[in-house]
Amino acid sequence: MGPGTYTVLVKLDTVRPITFGAAGERSLDAGYYAYTGSAFGPGGLSRVDRHRRVAAGENDTRHWHVDYLLGAAETNWEGVWITPEADRECEIARSLSGEAIAGIGATDCSCVSHLTYSADRESLVDSVATCHEDRA
């Protein structure tokens, strides 16, 4: 799979703390989380399949911040949106409606976060879909 930018939508069923590796612990509310990342290295967007395996419990390795959220038993994979061949990670992360979870997924840029929370699935999905050209 080629390179591009992606946003994964995750549902967290209950309030719980998640430790995001070196970024530390965050107390997360039940609701919906959109994590935006990019994949321009070897393997490109096959990284999304890796994230899906973490969410399914088929991969226990935690490499990216989103892996810590996806690996929690109380989460469900809700979908993914992809913009192929375009590096729009920061632009999309900043454009999503909801509350940014400070310091998550934005270690190599000046963004506040690449993880956004909303209690309202519809508004978050609408903003994600608006930002991406294709849905995978």
Chimera marker file (.cmm) of the C-alpha trace (Angstrom):
<marker_set name="trace">
<marker id="1" x="0.000" y="0.000" z="0.000" r="1" g="1" b="0" radius="0.5"/>
<marker id="2" x="1.286" y="3.468" z="-0.828" r="1" g="1" b="0" radius="0.5"/>
<marker id="3" x="1.829" y="6.441" z="1.476" r="1" g="1" b="0" radius="0.5"/>
<marker id="4" x="-0.788" y="8.804" z="2.832" r="1" g="1" b="0" radius="0.5"/>
<marker id="5" x="-2.631" y="10.263" z="5.809" r="1" g="1" b="0" radius="0.5"/>
<marker id="6" x="-5.217" y="8.405" z="7.868" r="1" g="1" b="0" radius="0.5"/>
<marker id="7" x="-7.658" y="8.969" z="10.709" r="1" g="1" b="0" radius="0.5"/>
<marker id="8" x="-8.817" y="6.076" z="12.873" r="1" g="1" b="0" radius="0.5"/>
<marker id="9" x="-12.075" y="6.370" z="14.807" r="1" g="1" b="0" radius="0.5"/>
<marker id="10" x="-12.194" y="4.536" z="18.135" r="1" g="1" b="0" radius="0.5"/>
<marker id="11" x="-15.018" y="4.190" z="20.645" r="1" g="1" b="0" radius="0.5"/>
<marker id="12" x="-14.098" y="4.012" z="24.341" r="1" g="1" b="0" radius="0.5"/>
<marker id="13" x="-16.919" y="2.366" z="26.289" r="1" g="1" b="0" radius="0.5"/>
<marker id="14" x="-16.057" y="3.636" z="29.766" r="1" g="1" b="0" radius="0.5"/>
<marker id="15" x="-14.084" y="6.332" z="31.567" r="1" g="1" b="0" radius="0.5"/>
<marker id="16" x="-10.580" y="5.031" z="32.138" r="1" g="1" b="0" radius="0.5"/>
<marker id="17" x="-6.956" y="6.055" z="32.341" r="1" g="1" b="0" radius="0.5"/>
<marker id="18" x="-4.735" y="5.155" z="29.385" r="1" g="1" b="0" radius="0.5"/>
<marker id="19" x="-0.969" y="5.329" z="29.629" r="1" g="1" b="0" radius="0.5"/>
<marker id="20" x="0.419" y="6.479" z="26.276" r="1" g="1" b="0" radius="0.5"/>
<marker id="21" x="3.983" y="5.241" z="26.698" r="1" g="1" b="0" radius="0.5"/>
<marker id="22" x="6.464" y="8.037" z="27.401" r="1" g="1" b="0" radius="0.5"/>
<marker id="23" x="3.676" y="10.638" z="26.928" r="1" g="1" b="0" radius="0.5"/>
<marker id="24" x="2.205" y="9.416" z="30.217" r="1" g="1" b="0" radius="0.5"/>
<marker id="25" x="-1.263" y="8.760" z="31.508" r="1" g="1" b="0" radius="0.5"/>
<marker id="26" x="-4.436" y="10.558" z="30.462" r="1" g="1" b="0" radius="0.5"/>
<marker id="27" x="-7.855" y="10.046" z="32.027" r="1" g="1" b="0" radius="0.5"/>
<marker id="28" x="-10.161" y="9.550" z="29.057" r="1" g="1" b="0" radius="0.5"/>
<marker id="29" x="-13.930" y="9.947" z="29.020" r="1" g="1" b="0" radius="0.5"/>
<marker id="30" x="-16.226" y="7.431" z="27.378" r="1" g="1" b="0" radius="0.5"/>
<marker id="31" x="-16.948" y="8.490" z="23.817" r="1" g="1" b="0" radius="0.5"/>
<marker id="32" x="-15.249" y="8.720" z="20.455" r="1" g="1" b="0" radius="0.5"/>
<marker id="33" x="-11.620" y="9.394" z="19.620" r="1" g="1" b="0" radius="0.5"/>
<marker id="34" x="-10.123" y="10.254" z="16.245" r="1" g="1" b="0" radius="0.5"/>
<marker id="35" x="-6.401" y="9.671" z="15.829" r="1" g="1" b="0" radius="0.5"/>
<marker id="36" x="-4.743" y="11.175" z="12.762" r="1" g="1" b="0" radius="0.5"/>
<marker id="37" x="-1.422" y="9.875" z="11.517" r="1" g="1" b="0" radius="0.5"/>
<marker id="38" x="0.630" y="9.646" z="8.365" r="1" g="1" b="0" radius="0.5"/>
<marker id="39" x="2.498" y="6.782" z="6.778" r="1" g="1" b="0" radius="0.5"/>
<marker id="40" x="5.272" y="7.749" z="4.392" r="1" g="1" b="0" radius="0.5"/>
<marker id="41" x="7.907" y="5.223" z="5.428" r="1" g="1" b="0" radius="0.5"/>
<marker id="42" x="8.381" y="1.644" z="4.283" r="1" g="1" b="0" radius="0.5"/>
<marker id="43" x="5.045" y="-0.107" z="3.982" r="1" g="1" b="0" radius="0.5"/>
<marker id="44" x="3.094" y="3.144" z="3.688" r="1" g="1" b="0" radius="0.5"/>
<marker id="45" x="-0.541" y="2.833" z="4.669" r="1" g="1" b="0" radius="0.5"/>
<marker id="46" x="-0.136" y="-0.831" z="5.619" r="1" g="1" b="0" radius="0.5"/>
<marker id="47" x="0.440" y="0.779" z="9.027" r="1" g="1" b="0" radius="0.5"/>
<marker id="48" x="-3.366" y="1.072" z="9.242" r="1" g="1" b="0" radius="0.5"/>
<marker id="49" x="-3.621" y="-2.724" z="9.006" r="1" g="1" b="0" radius="0.5"/>
<marker id="50" x="-1.131" y="-2.971" z="11.864" r="1" g="1" b="0" radius="0.5"/>
<marker id="51" x="-3.269" y="-0.622" z="13.977" r="1" g="1" b="0" radius="0.5"/>
<marker id="52" x="-6.304" y="-2.780" z="13.149" r="1" g="1" b="0" radius="0.5"/>
<marker id="53" x="-4.439" y="-5.886" z="14.371" r="1" g="1" b="0" radius="0.5"/>
<marker id="54" x="-3.614" y="-4.117" z="17.653" r="1" g="1" b="0" radius="0.5"/>
<marker id="55" x="-7.311" y="-3.243" z="18.062" r="1" g="1" b="0" radius="0.5"/>
<marker id="56" x="-8.272" y="-6.880" z="17.367" r="1" g="1" b="0" radius="0.5"/>
<marker id="57" x="-5.821" y="-8.147" z="19.992" r="1" g="1" b="0" radius="0.5"/>
<marker id="58" x="-3.614" y="-9.795" z="17.352" r="1" g="1" b="0" radius="0.5"/>
<marker id="59" x="-0.560" y="-7.594" z="18.008" r="1" g="1" b="0" radius="0.5"/>
<marker id="60" x="0.632" y="-6.670" z="21.502" r="1" g="1" b="0" radius="0.5"/>
<marker id="61" x="3.444" y="-4.333" z="20.423" r="1" g="1" b="0" radius="0.5"/>
<marker id="62" x="2.833" y="-0.689" z="21.287" r="1" g="1" b="0" radius="0.5"/>
<marker id="63" x="4.845" y="1.555" z="18.990" r="1" g="1" b="0" radius="0.5"/>
<marker id="64" x="2.670" y="4.619" z="18.278" r="1" g="1" b="0" radius="0.5"/>
<marker id="65" x="0.528" y="6.495" z="20.809" r="1" g="1" b="0" radius="0.5"/>
<marker id="66" x="-2.680" y="5.248" z="19.187" r="1" g="1" b="0" radius="0.5"/>
<marker id="67" x="-1.603" y="1.647" z="19.884" r="1" g="1" b="0" radius="0.5"/>
<marker id="68" x="-2.075" y="2.221" z="23.620" r="1" g="1" b="0" radius="0.5"/>
<marker id="69" x="-5.665" y="3.336" z="23.059" r="1" g="1" b="0" radius="0.5"/>
<marker id="70" x="-6.421" y="0.634" z="20.485" r="1" g="1" b="0" radius="0.5"/>
<marker id="71" x="-5.000" y="-2.058" z="22.754" r="1" g="1" b="0" radius="0.5"/>
<marker id="72" x="-7.327" y="-1.269" z="25.655" r="1" g="1" b="0" radius="0.5"/>
<marker id="73" x="-10.060" y="-3.880" z="26.165" r="1" g="1" b="0" radius="0.5"/>
<marker id="74" x="-12.725" y="-1.160" z="26.468" r="1" g="1" b="0" radius="0.5"/>
<marker id="75" x="-12.172" y="0.196" z="22.945" r="1" g="1" b="0" radius="0.5"/>
<marker id="76" x="-13.791" y="-0.652" z="19.629" r="1" g="1" b="0" radius="0.5"/>
<marker id="77" x="-12.473" y="0.119" z="16.136" r="1" g="1" b="0" radius="0.5"/>
<marker id="78" x="-15.191" y="2.226" z="14.484" r="1" g="1" b="0" radius="0.5"/>
<marker id="79" x="-13.596" y="3.002" z="11.111" r="1" g="1" b="0" radius="0.5"/>
<marker id="80" x="-10.777" y="4.604" z="9.191" r="1" g="1" b="0" radius="0.5"/>
<marker id="81" x="-10.548" y="7.370" z="6.598" r="1" g="1" b="0" radius="0.5"/>
<marker id="82" x="-7.587" y="7.676" z="4.244" r="1" g="1" b="0" radius="0.5"/>
<marker id="83" x="-6.178" y="10.391" z="2.026" r="1" g="1" b="0" radius="0.5"/>
<marker id="84" x="-3.635" y="8.603" z="-0.180" r="1" g="1" b="0" radius="0.5"/>
<marker id="85" x="-0.448" y="10.203" z="-1.474" r="1" g="1" b="0" radius="0.5"/>
<marker id="86" x="-0.916" y="13.368" z="0.615" r="1" g="1" b="0" radius="0.5"/>
<marker id="87" x="0.817" y="14.485" z="3.807" r="1" g="1" b="0" radius="0.5"/>
<marker id="88" x="-2.087" y="16.253" z="5.530" r="1" g="1" b="0" radius="0.5"/>
<marker id="89" x="-1.628" y="14.869" z="9.054" r="1" g="1" b="0" radius="0.5"/>
<marker id="90" x="-1.308" y="18.176" z="10.930" r="1" g="1" b="0" radius="0.5"/>
<marker id="91" x="-3.898" y="19.974" z="8.816" r="1" g="1" b="0" radius="0.5"/>
<marker id="92" x="-6.486" y="17.250" z="9.432" r="1" g="1" b="0" radius="0.5"/>
<marker id="93" x="-5.673" y="16.840" z="13.139" r="1" g="1" b="0" radius="0.5"/>
<marker id="94" x="-6.143" y="20.583" z="13.703" r="1" g="1" b="0" radius="0.5"/>
<marker id="95" x="-9.407" y="20.677" z="11.697" r="1" g="1" b="0" radius="0.5"/>
<marker id="96" x="-11.370" y="18.008" z="13.579" r="1" g="1" b="0" radius="0.5"/>
<marker id="97" x="-14.252" y="19.053" z="15.793" r="1" g="1" b="0" radius="0.5"/>
<marker id="98" x="-13.869" y="18.054" z="19.411" r="1" g="1" b="0" radius="0.5"/>
<marker id="99" x="-11.357" y="18.327" z="22.229" r="1" g="1" b="0" radius="0.5"/>
<marker id="100" x="-7.639" y="17.755" z="21.579" r="1" g="1" b="0" radius="0.5"/>
<marker id="101" x="-5.955" y="15.377" z="24.033" r="1" g="1" b="0" radius="0.5"/>
<marker id="102" x="-2.723" y="17.311" z="24.616" r="1" g="1" b="0" radius="0.5"/>
<marker id="103" x="0.591" y="15.738" z="23.716" r="1" g="1" b="0" radius="0.5"/>
<marker id="104" x="-0.728" y="12.610" z="21.994" r="1" g="1" b="0" radius="0.5"/>
<marker id="105" x="0.523" y="11.724" z="18.526" r="1" g="1" b="0" radius="0.5"/>
<marker id="106" x="2.187" y="15.080" z="17.957" r="1" g="1" b="0" radius="0.5"/>
<marker id="107" x="5.739" y="14.408" z="19.073" r="1" g="1" b="0" radius="0.5"/>
<marker id="108" x="7.378" y="15.433" z="15.792" r="1" g="1" b="0" radius="0.5"/>
<marker id="109" x="5.440" y="18.636" z="15.060" r="1" g="1" b="0" radius="0.5"/>
<marker id="110" x="4.095" y="21.758" z="16.776" r="1" g="1" b="0" radius="0.5"/>
<marker id="111" x="0.466" y="20.555" z="17.013" r="1" g="1" b="0" radius="0.5"/>
<marker id="112" x="-1.210" y="20.321" z="20.409" r="1" g="1" b="0" radius="0.5"/>
<marker id="113" x="-2.390" y="16.795" z="19.590" r="1" g="1" b="0" radius="0.5"/>
<marker id="114" x="-3.295" y="14.331" z="16.874" r="1" g="1" b="0" radius="0.5"/>
<marker id="115" x="-5.940" y="12.698" z="19.092" r="1" g="1" b="0" radius="0.5"/>
<marker id="116" x="-9.370" y="14.334" z="19.296" r="1" g="1" b="0" radius="0.5"/>
<marker id="117" x="-12.260" y="13.450" z="21.622" r="1" g="1" b="0" radius="0.5"/>
<marker id="118" x="-15.985" y="13.945" z="21.167" r="1" g="1" b="0" radius="0.5"/>
<marker id="119" x="-18.968" y="12.555" z="23.016" r="1" g="1" b="0" radius="0.5"/>
<marker id="120" x="-20.936" y="13.035" z="19.785" r="1" g="1" b="0" radius="0.5"/>
<marker id="121" x="-20.035" y="10.413" z="17.167" r="1" g="1" b="0" radius="0.5"/>
<marker id="122" x="-21.901" y="12.125" z="14.323" r="1" g="1" b="0" radius="0.5"/>
<marker id="123" x="-20.141" y="15.484" z="14.596" r="1" g="1" b="0" radius="0.5"/>
<marker id="124" x="-16.720" y="13.832" z="14.846" r="1" g="1" b="0" radius="0.5"/>
<marker id="125" x="-17.394" y="11.515" z="11.886" r="1" g="1" b="0" radius="0.5"/>
<marker id="126" x="-18.675" y="14.447" z="9.817" r="1" g="1" b="0" radius="0.5"/>
<marker id="127" x="-15.521" y="16.450" z="10.462" r="1" g="1" b="0" radius="0.5"/>
<marker id="128" x="-13.244" y="13.460" z="9.727" r="1" g="1" b="0" radius="0.5"/>
<marker id="129" x="-15.091" y="12.657" z="6.494" r="1" g="1" b="0" radius="0.5"/>
<marker id="130" x="-14.942" y="16.281" z="5.390" r="1" g="1" b="0" radius="0.5"/>
<marker id="131" x="-11.160" y="16.316" z="5.856" r="1" g="1" b="0" radius="0.5"/>
<marker id="132" x="-10.453" y="13.118" z="3.897" r="1" g="1" b="0" radius="0.5"/>
<marker id="133" x="-10.920" y="12.417" z="0.219" r="1" g="1" b="0" radius="0.5"/>
<marker id="134" x="-11.457" y="8.646" z="0.431" r="1" g="1" b="0" radius="0.5"/>
<marker id="135" x="-12.839" y="6.228" z="2.954" r="1" g="1" b="0" radius="0.5"/>
<marker id="136" x="-11.202" y="2.829" z="3.331" r="1" g="1" b="0" radius="0.5"/>
<link id1="1" id2="2" r="1" g="1" b="0" radius="0.2"/>
<link id1="2" id2="3" r="1" g="1" b="0" radius="0.2"/>
<link id1="3" id2="4" r="1" g="1" b="0" radius="0.2"/>
<link id1="4" id2="5" r="1" g="1" b="0" radius="0.2"/>
<link id1="5" id2="6" r="1" g="1" b="0" radius="0.2"/>
<link id1="6" id2="7" r="1" g="1" b="0" radius="0.2"/>
<link id1="7" id2="8" r="1" g="1" b="0" radius="0.2"/>
<link id1="8" id2="9" r="1" g="1" b="0" radius="0.2"/>
<link id1="9" id2="10" r="1" g="1" b="0" radius="0.2"/>
<link id1="10" id2="11" r="1" g="1" b="0" radius="0.2"/>
<link id1="11" id2="12" r="1" g="1" b="0" radius="0.2"/>
<link id1="12" id2="13" r="1" g="1" b="0" radius="0.2"/>
<link id1="13" id2="14" r="1" g="1" b="0" radius="0.2"/>
<link id1="14" id2="15" r="1" g="1" b="0" radius="0.2"/>
<link id1="15" id2="16" r="1" g="1" b="0" radius="0.2"/>
<link id1="16" id2="17" r="1" g="1" b="0" radius="0.2"/>
<link id1="17" id2="18" r="1" g="1" b="0" radius="0.2"/>
<link id1="18" id2="19" r="1" g="1" b="0" radius="0.2"/>
<link id1="19" id2="20" r="1" g="1" b="0" radius="0.2"/>
<link id1="20" id2="21" r="1" g="1" b="0" radius="0.2"/>
<link id1="21" id2="22" r="1" g="1" b="0" radius="0.2"/>
<link id1="22" id2="23" r="1" g="1" b="0" radius="0.2"/>
<link id1="23" id2="24" r="1" g="1" b="0" radius="0.2"/>
<link id1="24" id2="25" r="1" g="1" b="0" radius="0.2"/>
<link id1="25" id2="26" r="1" g="1" b="0" radius="0.2"/>
<link id1="26" id2="27" r="1" g="1" b="0" radius="0.2"/>
<link id1="27" id2="28" r="1" g="1" b="0" radius="0.2"/>
<link id1="28" id2="29" r="1" g="1" b="0" radius="0.2"/>
<link id1="29" id2="30" r="1" g="1" b="0" radius="0.2"/>
<link id1="30" id2="31" r="1" g="1" b="0" radius="0.2"/>
<link id1="31" id2="32" r="1" g="1" b="0" radius="0.2"/>
<link id1="32" id2="33" r="1" g="1" b="0" radius="0.2"/>
<link id1="33" id2="34" r="1" g="1" b="0" radius="0.2"/>
<link id1="34" id2="35" r="1" g="1" b="0" radius="0.2"/>
<link id1="35" id2="36" r="1" g="1" b="0" radius="0.2"/>
<link id1="36" id2="37" r="1" g="1" b="0" radius="0.2"/>
<link id1="37" id2="38" r="1" g="1" b="0" radius="0.2"/>
<link id1="38" id2="39" r="1" g="1" b="0" radius="0.2"/>
<link id1="39" id2="40" r="1" g="1" b="0" radius="0.2"/>
<link id1="40" id2="41" r="1" g="1" b="0" radius="0.2"/>
<link id1="41" id2="42" r="1" g="1" b="0" radius="0.2"/>
<link id1="42" id2="43" r="1" g="1" b="0" radius="0.2"/>
<link id1="43" id2="44" r="1" g="1" b="0" radius="0.2"/>
<link id1="44" id2="45" r="1" g="1" b="0" radius="0.2"/>
<link id1="45" id2="46" r="1" g="1" b="0" radius="0.2"/>
<link id1="46" id2="47" r="1" g="1" b="0" radius="0.2"/>
<link id1="47" id2="48" r="1" g="1" b="0" radius="0.2"/>
<link id1="48" id2="49" r="1" g="1" b="0" radius="0.2"/>
<link id1="49" id2="50" r="1" g="1" b="0" radius="0.2"/>
<link id1="50" id2="51" r="1" g="1" b="0" radius="0.2"/>
<link id1="51" id2="52" r="1" g="1" b="0" radius="0.2"/>
<link id1="52" id2="53" r="1" g="1" b="0" radius="0.2"/>
<link id1="53" id2="54" r="1" g="1" b="0" radius="0.2"/>
<link id1="54" id2="55" r="1" g="1" b="0" radius="0.2"/>
<link id1="55" id2="56" r="1" g="1" b="0" radius="0.2"/>
<link id1="56" id2="57" r="1" g="1" b="0" radius="0.2"/>
<link id1="57" id2="58" r="1" g="1" b="0" radius="0.2"/>
<link id1="58" id2="59" r="1" g="1" b="0" radius="0.2"/>
<link id1="59" id2="60" r="1" g="1" b="0" radius="0.2"/>
<link id1="60" id2="61" r="1" g="1" b="0" radius="0.2"/>
<link id1="61" id2="62" r="1" g="1" b="0" radius="0.2"/>
<link id1="62" id2="63" r="1" g="1" b="0" radius="0.2"/>
<link id1="63" id2="64" r="1" g="1" b="0" radius="0.2"/>
<link id1="64" id2="65" r="1" g="1" b="0" radius="0.2"/>
<link id1="65" id2="66" r="1" g="1" b="0" radius="0.2"/>
<link id1="66" id2="67" r="1" g="1" b="0" radius="0.2"/>
<link id1="67" id2="68" r="1" g="1" b="0" radius="0.2"/>
<link id1="68" id2="69" r="1" g="1" b="0" radius="0.2"/>
<link id1="69" id2="70" r="1" g="1" b="0" radius="0.2"/>
<link id1="70" id2="71" r="1" g="1" b="0" radius="0.2"/>
<link id1="71" id2="72" r="1" g="1" b="0" radius="0.2"/>
<link id1="72" id2="73" r="1" g="1" b="0" radius="0.2"/>
<link id1="73" id2="74" r="1" g="1" b="0" radius="0.2"/>
<link id1="74" id2="75" r="1" g="1" b="0" radius="0.2"/>
<link id1="75" id2="76" r="1" g="1" b="0" radius="0.2"/>
<link id1="76" id2="77" r="1" g="1" b="0" radius="0.2"/>
<link id1="77" id2="78" r="1" g="1" b="0" radius="0.2"/>
<link id1="78" id2="79" r="1" g="1" b="0" radius="0.2"/>
<link id1="79" id2="80" r="1" g="1" b="0" radius="0.2"/>
<link id1="80" id2="81" r="1" g="1" b="0" radius="0.2"/>
<link id1="81" id2="82" r="1" g="1" b="0" radius="0.2"/>
<link id1="82" id2="83" r="1" g="1" b="0" radius="0.2"/>
<link id1="83" id2="84" r="1" g="1" b="0" radius="0.2"/>
<link id1="84" id2="85" r="1" g="1" b="0" radius="0.2"/>
<link id1="85" id2="86" r="1" g="1" b="0" radius="0.2"/>
<link id1="86" id2="87" r="1" g="1" b="0" radius="0.2"/>
<link id1="87" id2="88" r="1" g="1" b="0" radius="0.2"/>
<link id1="88" id2="89" r="1" g="1" b="0" radius="0.2"/>
<link id1="89" id2="90" r="1" g="1" b="0" radius="0.2"/>
<link id1="90" id2="91" r="1" g="1" b="0" radius="0.2"/>
<link id1="91" id2="92" r="1" g="1" b="0" radius="0.2"/>
<link id1="92" id2="93" r="1" g="1" b="0" radius="0.2"/>
<link id1="93" id2="94" r="1" g="1" b="0" radius="0.2"/>
<link id1="94" id2="95" r="1" g="1" b="0" radius="0.2"/>
<link id1="95" id2="96" r="1" g="1" b="0" radius="0.2"/>
<link id1="96" id2="97" r="1" g="1" b="0" radius="0.2"/>
<link id1="97" id2="98" r="1" g="1" b="0" radius="0.2"/>
<link id1="98" id2="99" r="1" g="1" b="0" radius="0.2"/>
<link id1="99" id2="100" r="1" g="1" b="0" radius="0.2"/>
<link id1="100" id2="101" r="1" g="1" b="0" radius="0.2"/>
<link id1="101" id2="102" r="1" g="1" b="0" radius="0.2"/>
<link id1="102" id2="103" r="1" g="1" b="0" radius="0.2"/>
<link id1="103" id2="104" r="1" g="1" b="0" radius="0.2"/>
<link id1="104" id2="105" r="1" g="1" b="0" radius="0.2"/>
<link id1="105" id2="106" r="1" g="1" b="0" radius="0.2"/>
<link id1="106" id2="107" r="1" g="1" b="0" radius="0.2"/>
<link id1="107" id2="108" r="1" g="1" b="0" radius="0.2"/>
<link id1="108" id2="109" r="1" g="1" b="0" radius="0.2"/>
<link id1="109" id2="110" r="1" g="1" b="0" radius="0.2"/>
<link id1="110" id2="111" r="1" g="1" b="0" radius="0.2"/>
<link id1="111" id2="112" r="1" g="1" b="0" radius="0.2"/>
<link id1="112" id2="113" r="1" g="1" b="0" radius="0.2"/>
<link id1="113" id2="114" r="1" g="1" b="0" radius="0.2"/>
<link id1="114" id2="115" r="1" g="1" b="0" radius="0.2"/>
<link id1="115" id2="116" r="1" g="1" b="0" radius="0.2"/>
<link id1="116" id2="117" r="1" g="1" b="0" radius="0.2"/>
<link id1="117" id2="118" r="1" g="1" b="0" radius="0.2"/>
<link id1="118" id2="119" r="1" g="1" b="0" radius="0.2"/>
<link id1="119" id2="120" r="1" g="1" b="0" radius="0.2"/>
<link id1="120" id2="121" r="1" g="1" b="0" radius="0.2"/>
<link id1="121" id2="122" r="1" g="1" b="0" radius="0.2"/>
<link id1="122" id2="123" r="1" g="1" b="0" radius="0.2"/>
<link id1="123" id2="124" r="1" g="1" b="0" radius="0.2"/>
<link id1="124" id2="125" r="1" g="1" b="0" radius="0.2"/>
<link id1="125" id2="126" r="1" g="1" b="0" radius="0.2"/>
<link id1="126" id2="127" r="1" g="1" b="0" radius="0.2"/>
<link id1="127" id2="128" r="1" g="1" b="0" radius="0.2"/>
<link id1="128" id2="129" r="1" g="1" b="0" radius="0.2"/>
<link id1="129" id2="130" r="1" g="1" b="0" radius="0.2"/>
<link id1="130" id2="131" r="1" g="1" b="0" radius="0.2"/>
<link id1="131" id2="132" r="1" g="1" b="0" radius="0.2"/>
<link id1="132" id2="133" r="1" g="1" b="0" radius="0.2"/>
<link id1="133" id2="134" r="1" g="1" b="0" radius="0.2"/>
<link id1="134" id2="135" r="1" g="1" b="0" radius="0.2"/>
<link id1="135" id2="136" r="1" g="1" b="0" radius="0.2"/>
</marker_set>
